[in-house]
Amino acid sequence: MPAALAEMVEILLVEDNPNDLALTTRALERARLANHIKVCRDGAEALEFLFATGTFAGRDPGNAPKVILLDLKLPKVDGLEVLRRIKADPRTNSIPVVVLTSSQEQSDVVESYQLGVNSYIVKPVNFERFIAAVGDLGMYWLLLNQPPRLQS
């Protein structure tokens, strides 16, 4: 596989819960959208990946994901702070961010939208509804949405 394809990431999934991670990746696989997923298990790792620092210092930051699926309740750096940094930086602020969380707290919803989230989805408890929601989400952001070109 060419290096550019090996490095290509369409979905950045930021999720620390192993059960939710397994369910989300299974849902993306079922929708045939799992070819180019990068998983980060905490907010600090996600920021290092996006801005090509730390562990990911050799990565091309211009090779940004098409969409970020972001949990809010994360270790090290919480999801709201990750969202804040993504939307504050001109290199990443046009990447669509979808909060995919179990939090139904109105304050989380309001703050997420104030920070520029593109969508806020509460994880359904029912597995089949979750599969359908993640599949629809992936189809929209990866196949239908027309994003602007990212700044270098």
Backbone torsions as a table, in degrees:
resi	resn	phi	psi	omega
1	MET	NA	132.6	178.1
2	PRO	-59.8	149.1	-177.3
3	ALA	-57.3	-38.7	-179.0
4	ALA	-62.3	-40.1	178.2
5	LEU	-70.4	-38.4	179.4
6	ALA	-63.6	-31.3	-177.8
7	GLU	-87.4	-15.5	-175.4
8	MET	-64.3	130.9	177.9
9	VAL	-127.8	121.6	177.1
10	GLU	-95.6	-35.2	-178.7
11	ILE	-125.4	126.3	169.7
12	LEU	-102.3	114.6	-179.9
13	LEU	-104.2	116.0	-178.7
14	VAL	-109.5	102.6	-172.5
15	GLU	-151.7	129.1	-179.6
16	ASP	-100.6	-19.4	-177.7
17	ASN	-81.5	117.2	-176.5
18	PRO	-58.6	-36.2	179.4
19	ASN	-68.5	-44.8	178.3
20	ASP	-66.4	-36.3	177.1
21	LEU	-61.6	-47.1	179.6
22	ALA	-63.2	-43.0	179.8
23	LEU	-64.5	-42.9	-178.6
24	THR	-66.5	-45.6	179.7
25	THR	-66.0	-36.7	177.1
26	ARG	-64.0	-41.0	178.8
27	ALA	-63.8	-41.1	178.2
28	LEU	-67.0	-38.3	176.9
29	GLU	-63.9	-44.0	-179.4
30	ARG	-62.3	-33.4	178.0
31	ALA	-86.1	4.4	-179.2
32	ARG	59.8	42.1	-179.3
33	LEU	-123.2	21.9	-171.8
34	ALA	-104.0	14.6	-175.4
35	ASN	-68.8	-38.2	-173.3
36	HIS	-130.2	69.1	179.6
37	ILE	-108.8	136.9	170.5
38	LYS	-114.5	127.8	179.0
39	VAL	-105.0	130.1	171.4
40	CYS	-119.3	135.2	-173.2
41	ARG	-98.8	3.1	173.1
42	ASP	-156.6	166.7	-176.5
43	GLY	-65.8	-35.8	179.7
44	ALA	-64.1	-42.7	178.7
45	GLU	-63.6	-40.1	179.2
46	ALA	-62.0	-43.5	179.5
47	LEU	-66.6	-40.1	176.9
48	GLU	-61.7	-41.8	179.4
49	PHE	-63.3	-50.6	-176.1
50	LEU	-62.7	-38.8	-175.3
51	PHE	-102.5	9.8	175.5
52	ALA	52.5	55.3	177.1
53	THR	-125.2	173.4	176.6
54	GLY	55.1	-126.8	-179.3
55	THR	-57.4	-28.2	-175.0
56	PHE	-105.2	23.0	-175.9
57	ALA	-58.3	-26.9	-179.6
58	GLY	-87.4	-4.7	-177.2
59	ARG	-77.5	147.5	176.4
60	ASP	-79.5	109.6	-178.3
61	PRO	-66.3	-16.2	176.5
62	GLY	-72.2	-16.1	177.8
63	ASN	-89.6	72.0	-175.1
64	ALA	-86.6	154.9	176.0
65	PRO	-68.1	157.3	176.5
66	LYS	-77.1	-26.8	179.8
67	VAL	-154.1	148.2	176.3
68	ILE	-115.9	124.5	173.1
69	LEU	-99.6	115.1	-167.9
70	LEU	-122.9	121.0	170.5
71	ASP	-79.0	154.1	179.4
72	LEU	-92.5	-37.3	-175.6
73	LYS	-89.5	87.1	-175.4
74	LEU	-121.1	151.4	172.9
75	PRO	-76.6	163.2	177.8
76	LYS	69.4	-67.0	176.6
77	VAL	-129.2	121.8	-176.3
78	ASP	-72.2	165.0	-174.9
79	GLY	-62.1	-35.2	178.5
80	LEU	-65.3	-37.3	177.2
81	GLU	-69.8	-38.0	175.5
82	VAL	-59.9	-48.1	178.8
83	LEU	-59.2	-45.0	179.6
84	ARG	-56.3	-46.4	-177.6
85	ARG	-69.8	-37.8	178.2
86	ILE	-62.1	-48.4	-174.4
87	LYS	-77.1	-16.4	179.1
88	ALA	-87.4	-12.3	-175.2
89	ASP	-104.8	125.9	-178.1
90	PRO	-62.6	-20.8	178.7
91	ARG	-74.3	-22.4	-173.8
92	THR	-127.3	-6.8	-170.7
93	ASN	-67.6	-15.6	178.4
94	SER	-93.9	-2.1	176.4
95	ILE	-71.5	126.0	177.0
96	PRO	-63.9	133.5	177.1
97	VAL	-119.9	126.0	176.9
98	VAL	-114.2	117.7	174.4
99	VAL	-76.9	125.5	179.0
100	LEU	-125.2	98.0	-168.1
101	THR	-142.9	164.4	174.5
102	SER	-91.0	-6.7	-177.8
103	SER	-73.9	121.6	174.0
104	GLN	-105.2	11.8	-179.1
105	GLU	-64.6	125.4	-178.2
106	GLN	-59.0	-34.4	179.5
107	SER	-64.2	-35.4	176.8
108	ASP	-67.7	-40.9	179.1
109	VAL	-63.0	-50.1	-177.8
110	VAL	-61.6	-48.3	-178.2
111	GLU	-64.1	-38.8	178.5
112	SER	-58.7	-46.3	179.2
113	TYR	-68.7	-36.4	176.6
114	GLN	-62.8	-32.0	179.9
115	LEU	-82.8	-9.0	174.9
116	GLY	106.7	17.4	177.9
117	VAL	-61.1	148.1	-179.8
118	ASN	-87.5	-27.9	179.8
119	SER	-159.8	150.3	179.8
120	TYR	-128.7	115.0	-177.0
121	ILE	-121.7	127.1	174.4
122	VAL	-87.3	127.9	-177.8
123	LYS	-59.8	121.6	175.4
124	PRO	-67.2	145.2	177.2
125	VAL	-75.6	-35.7	-179.8
126	ASN	-71.3	123.9	-175.2
127	PHE	-59.4	-45.8	-177.8
128	GLU	-64.4	-38.8	176.4
129	ARG	-65.9	-37.2	178.5
130	PHE	-65.1	-45.5	177.6
131	ILE	-57.0	-46.6	-179.0
132	ALA	-65.0	-42.7	-178.5
133	ALA	-63.7	-45.3	-179.7
134	VAL	-67.7	-39.5	176.9
135	GLY	-61.7	-46.2	178.1
136	ASP	-62.4	-41.9	179.3
137	LEU	-59.6	-49.2	179.6
138	GLY	-63.4	-43.7	179.9
139	MET	-60.0	-44.0	-178.8
140	TYR	-65.0	-55.6	-172.4
141	TRP	-71.7	-29.9	-178.2
142	LEU	-92.0	-33.1	-173.1
143	LEU	-109.2	-33.8	-174.6
144	LEU	-99.3	-39.5	-176.5
145	ASN	-66.6	138.2	176.8
146	GLN	-109.5	98.7	-178.0
147	PRO	-83.2	159.4	173.5
148	PRO	-74.3	161.5	174.6
149	ARG	-70.6	140.8	-179.7
150	LEU	-77.5	148.3	174.9
151	GLN	-78.8	147.4	178.1
152	SER	-89.0	NA	NA
